[in-house]
């Protein structure tokens, strides 16, 4: 039975790798900008966002807040995090008690922190986690789909990657048949890829490889839902690298780079390549 299980897993890995090659070479590319800015040391907008007092959230569902967050995410897809933050902060000034907009602020402060140097970087990450911790209890009053979106971000920020993967399993089951069906696979893919990385750091190689394989299967599903989000390929590349598919890992990063119009020196890509390089060096030593 174990032999057949391994065979099935290998087949699924092969399917996932084929999907990667297909999406890399044949799907339409979206080039949105030619340069990615260097890391900054200060920002008046970030300072305003850090200092903005956040009241307890309400339970009002606003079409405007979804539109605001949607416009912000369009900027995130282009790695224009400063503009995404500007859109979100303007919405927050108008609807300070809105759960969705407060959650988006926490998300952007954490994600955008990679574009800044210390000490501002650490302040942004700390404020992001502070907001997420406060909103966690308030999330239960929100509709289920908002809870899923929030918890996906929450688990990622606090390194609860196994929980993020399991959330993805529930999301797929609950969202199946809706236009959100693929979002659960994103949660699975991110959670499993990063959980595999953490397991590898703990020298739990066998379990790490198991979750990296789970990630590949999830990404193969997700890319049939959306193959234009650069960040998905970053986490996909991580899983490929952990499994030893270095060439495919680089293709995934190249695909991600082509979407946002930058080179492989972008900070999110370097984090992946440096981690895989460390693994290889540890093996050799």
N, C-alpha and C positions, 0 to 999 in steps of 0.2 A: 504493500500500500504506500509506503514512504517513497519508493522508487517512482510510482506513478504520480504522486504529488509533486515530486521534484520536476518530472517531465512536464507537467501542466504549467508549473511556474515558469520553466524555461521557455515554453511556448508563448506565454503571456509576455515575458520580457522581450521576446523576439518581436511580437506584435507591437509593443510599445516603441521599440527601437525603429521599426519600419515606419511607424507614425511620425516619429521625430524627423526621419529623412524626408518623408512626404511633405510635411509642413514646412521644413526648411527650404526645400528646393522648388516646390510647386505652388504653395499658397501665396496669396498676394502680400507684398510687403508694404508697410506703412511707414514712410520716413517723415518724421515730424520736425526734427531740428538737427542741425549740423554739429552743434557743440554742447557739451555738458559742462556747466560752470565748475570752477575749482571750489574747494571748501571755503566757506566764509567764516568770519570771526564775529560779525555782529549783524543785527537786523532790527530796525525799529518796529517792523510788523511783528516779528517774533516776540519782542519785548512786550508789546501791547497784548498779544495773545497770552503770554505767560502771566501777566498781571491782571487779566480780566477776571473779575469775581463771578463765579458760577453759582447760581441759585439751585435749589432742588428742582429736578426736572418734573414736568407735568406729563399727563397721559393723552394730550391732544395730538391727533394725527393730522398733520398739515401737508397738503400737497406742495406747498411752497418749500418746506424743508427738504422733501425728497428731490425737488427740482434743484435746490441749492447744492445738495450733496452730489447729485448727478453731474452738475457742471464742474464741481470740484474734482470729481473722479476723472472726468475727461482730461483735466490738466495733469492728474497723477499718471494717467496712461502715457502722457508725453514727458514724464519725469519733471514737469514744471510744478514742483511742490510749493514754491513761494506763491505762485498765482493761485494754486488750490487753497492755500492757507488764507490768502486775501479774500477769496470768495466765501470761504467758511466763516471767517471772522466777521465779515459784513453781515452774513446771515445770523450770526450769534448776537450781534448788536441789535438786530431786529427782533429775534426770538431767543432771548437768553435762557429760557427754561426748556427749550426743545431738546429732547433726549437724543434724537438723531444727529443734530448739529453739534451738541456737546461731545458725542461719541466720535464724530468726524474730526473735531478739534484734537481730541486725545490721540487719534490715529495719526493725524498729520504731524503733530509735534514729535511723535516717536519716529515716524518714517523720515521726516525732513531733517531730523537730528544728524543723520549720516552726512549731510551736506555742510555741516558746521564743525568748527574746531572747538576744543575745550577752552573755557569752562561752559560756554553756552550749550554745547552738545549735551553735557551731563544734566544741565538744568532742564533742557527740553525733554529728555528721557524721564527725568524724575517727575516733572509735571504731568507728562503723559500717563505714567503709572498711577500717579495720585488721582487723576480724573477717572481712570479706568476702575480703580479700587472703589471709589465712591459710587460710581454708576452701576457696579455689579449688583448691588442689592436693589437698586431702582429698576433694573432691567426686567425684573419679573412682572412689573406692571405694564410692560409693553407687549404689543402683538408678537406672536411666535416668530414671524419672519425677521422682525427687528432684533429679537433676542438671539436668534441664530447668527445674524450678522455681527452683533456686538460681541457675543461669546467667541466667535472665530478670531476676532481681533484681540480680545482679552487673553485668550489662551496663548496666542502667539507672543504677546508682549511679555508675559510672565514665564515663558518657556515651558508651558504645559502642553507639549506637542502631542503626547499620546491622547490627551483629552480632546485636542483639536482634531486629530484624526477620527476619533470616535464620534465627535460632533458631526463630522462630515458624513459618516455612515447614516446617522439619524436624519440629516438634512436631505440626503438623496431619497430616503424612504418617504419622508414627509412632503417633499417638494415634487415628487415624481408626477408627471402629467401637467405641471405648470411651466411657465416660462423661466422659472428659477432652477430647474432640475439640475443644471450643471454646476451650480455654486457649491453643492455639497462635495463634488469631486475636487474642487479647488481646496476646500478645507482638508480633505483627506490627503491630497498631494503635498500641501505645505506641511501639515502635521507629521506625516510619515517620513518625509524627506529630512526634516529637522530632528525628529526623534531618532532616526537612524544615525545622524551625526552625533547626537548626544550619547547614544549607546556606544558608538565607536570610541568616543573619548573615555568612556568607562571600561574600555577593553572588553565589551560584550559583542564581539564580532558577529557571531552567528545570528543573534537577534537583530543586530544592526542591518545585516544583509536582508533579513526577512522583511523589515520595514522599508528598506530601500526598494525591494521588489513590489511591496504594496503600493509604494509611491508611483512607480512606473505604470502600474495598472490603472491607478487613479488618473494620472496625467493623460494616458491614452484615451480615457473617457472624456476628460475635460476638454481636450483639444478638438473633439468633435462638437463641443458646445461653443468654444471661443478659442481661436488660435492667434489672436492679435494682441494679447496682453503680455507685455514684456516680462513682467515679474513672474509669471507662471513658468517661463523658460529658465529663470534663475534657479528656482527650487527644483525643477526637473533636472537641470544640469547637476545639482548637488547629488541627487539620487544616482544619476548615471556615474558620476565620479566615484561615489562610494562603492558601487558595484564593479569598478574597474574599467568602465567603458569611457576611457579618457577622450578618445577621438569624438565619440558621440556627445560627450559633455561639452567639448569646445564648439561643436556644431550648434548645440542648444544655446550657448552663450552668444555665438555669432548671430543666430536668429533673433535673440533678444536685442542685441546691439543694432541690428538692421531695422528693427521696429522703432526704436527711439533715436536712431541716427547718431550713434556715438561709437567709440572704439572700445576695445576690450580692457582699457584702463579704468573704466567706470567702476566706482567704489563697490557696488554690489557684485560685479563680476569678479573683481580681485579677491573679495572675501572667499568666494568659492574656489578659485584656482589656488590660492594660498593654502587653504585648508587641505585640499587634495594633495598639494605638494608636500605638506607636513606629514600626511599619511605615508606617502611614498618614501620620504626620508626616514621615518621611523621604522619602516619595513627593512630598509637597507642597513640601518645601524644595528 
